[in-house]
């Protein structure tokens, strides 16, 4: 993906908030087509998944980074409509919601990327909103899941 210079301030601000322990469990980012929004989100997802970040960047060498580069990270979910469909339905959101409440397979964060939230059906949007507003508690924990991220 092409990286645009105007993305750097936003990227550094977002990463800095996570490094300072003030990162949110969910982000809603919107950009115009062709302005680099996908590159910003992918870089942020890679940073969140990295087990050994180097400053504001993912290391590119750890197991999580290698899996992200290969597109096979088990704790990273990219939601898009099923082939032949124009909308993202509730079944896909329910499936990913269930996966979010399992332990991370690699022990780090879990990230969900919904590239176009406008494609969510009303039922899917409501299910996602409920999850974001009222995260379930992880068994054996007294606080809601904090290592789950939705980009």
VMD Tcl script that draws the C-alpha trace (Angstrom):
set ca {
  {0.00 0.00 0.00}
  {1.14 3.50 -0.73}
  {1.94 5.68 2.29}
  {1.10 9.38 2.00}
  {2.97 12.02 4.04}
  {-0.24 13.57 5.37}
  {-1.05 10.32 7.17}
  {1.94 10.54 9.52}
  {0.50 13.05 12.08}
  {-2.75 11.09 12.45}
  {-0.89 7.78 12.66}
  {1.55 9.07 15.29}
  {-1.30 10.54 17.35}
  {-3.26 7.28 17.32}
  {-0.22 5.11 18.08}
  {0.91 7.53 20.78}
  {-2.43 7.22 22.56}
  {-2.08 3.41 22.62}
  {1.52 3.63 23.82}
  {0.41 5.93 26.64}
  {-2.34 3.51 27.66}
  {-5.11 5.83 26.48}
  {-6.08 3.97 23.31}
  {-9.75 3.22 22.80}
  {-11.26 -0.22 22.30}
  {-12.84 0.95 19.03}
  {-12.07 3.56 16.40}
  {-14.20 4.94 13.60}
  {-12.06 6.41 10.84}
  {-13.42 7.86 7.63}
  {-11.51 9.09 4.61}
  {-12.08 9.93 1.00}
  {-11.23 7.26 -1.56}
  {-7.65 7.49 -2.75}
  {-6.43 9.58 0.21}
  {-4.64 6.76 2.00}
  {-7.19 5.84 4.65}
  {-6.70 2.12 4.09}
  {-2.92 2.47 4.44}
  {-3.38 4.35 7.74}
  {-5.74 1.72 9.11}
  {-3.59 -1.20 7.98}
  {-0.48 0.37 9.55}
  {-2.40 0.93 12.80}
  {-3.66 -2.67 12.77}
  {-0.11 -3.95 12.20}
  {1.14 -1.82 15.11}
  {-1.60 -3.14 17.41}
  {-0.84 -6.75 16.47}
  {2.96 -6.43 16.73}
  {4.53 -8.08 19.77}
  {7.75 -5.98 19.61}
  {6.92 -2.54 18.18}
  {9.82 -0.25 17.37}
  {8.74 3.25 18.30}
  {5.63 4.07 16.31}
  {6.05 1.16 13.89}
  {5.51 -2.55 13.89}
  {8.80 -4.45 13.92}
  {8.06 -6.49 10.81}
  {9.99 -9.47 12.22}
  {8.00 -11.00 15.07}
  {5.64 -13.90 14.49}
  {2.58 -11.60 14.60}
  {4.07 -9.25 12.01}
  {4.93 -12.13 9.72}
  {1.38 -13.44 9.98}
  {-0.05 -9.97 9.29}
  {2.17 -9.62 6.21}
  {0.99 -13.02 4.99}
  {-2.66 -12.13 5.69}
  {-3.07 -15.13 7.99}
  {-3.03 -13.69 11.53}
  {-5.58 -15.68 13.57}
  {-6.55 -12.67 15.73}
  {-7.11 -10.23 12.84}
  {-10.49 -10.14 11.13}
  {-11.31 -8.09 8.03}
  {-15.07 -7.97 7.48}
  {-16.47 -7.44 4.02}
  {-19.61 -8.65 2.26}
  {-19.71 -12.27 1.16}
  {-18.98 -12.92 -2.48}
  {-21.99 -12.00 -4.59}
  {-23.58 -9.84 -1.88}
  {-23.60 -6.07 -1.62}
  {-24.21 -5.83 2.14}
  {-22.45 -7.04 5.26}
  {-25.01 -9.09 7.17}
  {-25.64 -9.88 10.79}
  {-24.23 -13.41 10.54}
  {-20.74 -12.09 9.80}
  {-20.96 -9.66 12.74}
  {-22.24 -12.38 15.08}
  {-19.42 -14.71 13.99}
  {-16.74 -12.12 14.67}
  {-18.39 -11.12 17.97}
  {-18.07 -14.71 19.17}
  {-14.41 -14.81 18.15}
  {-13.72 -11.59 20.03}
  {-14.68 -13.19 23.31}
  {-12.35 -16.14 22.93}
  {-8.79 -15.76 24.17}
  {-6.39 -14.33 21.62}
  {-4.64 -17.21 19.92}
  {-1.29 -15.45 20.03}
  {-1.85 -13.76 23.38}
  {-1.97 -10.19 22.06}
  {-4.71 -7.96 20.75}
  {-7.58 -8.90 18.51}
  {-8.42 -6.53 15.69}
  {-11.50 -6.28 13.48}
  {-11.38 -4.09 10.38}
  {-14.65 -3.18 8.71}
  {-13.53 -1.35 5.60}
  {-16.94 0.13 4.74}
  {-19.39 0.44 7.62}
  {-22.00 1.81 5.20}
  {-22.38 -1.74 3.87}
  {-23.62 -3.06 7.23}
  {-27.28 -4.02 7.25}
  {-29.35 -2.39 10.00}
  {-29.34 -5.62 12.03}
  {-25.57 -6.02 11.62}
  {-24.95 -2.40 12.60}
  {-27.14 -2.79 15.70}
  {-25.35 -6.00 16.73}
  {-21.97 -4.33 16.31}
  {-23.10 -1.24 18.21}
  {-24.35 -3.36 21.11}
  {-20.97 -5.11 21.30}
  {-19.11 -1.80 21.26}
  {-21.35 -0.19 23.88}
  {-21.67 -3.20 26.20}
  {-18.58 -5.42 25.93}
  {-18.99 -8.79 27.62}
  {-16.71 -9.68 30.47}
  {-14.02 -12.25 29.90}
  {-14.52 -15.28 32.18}
  {-12.34 -14.95 35.28}
  {-11.91 -11.19 34.81}
  {-13.55 -8.33 36.67}
  {-13.29 -5.88 33.77}
  {-14.53 -5.87 30.18}
  {-12.23 -7.03 27.43}
  {-9.64 -4.33 26.82}
  {-7.39 -5.99 24.28}
  {-10.06 -6.11 21.60}
  {-9.88 -3.48 18.89}
  {-12.20 -2.55 16.08}
  {-10.72 -0.34 13.36}
}
mol new
graphics top color blue
foreach p $ca { graphics top sphere $p radius 0.5 }
foreach p [lrange $ca 0 end-1] q [lrange $ca 1 end] { graphics top cylinder $p $q radius 0.2 }
display resetview
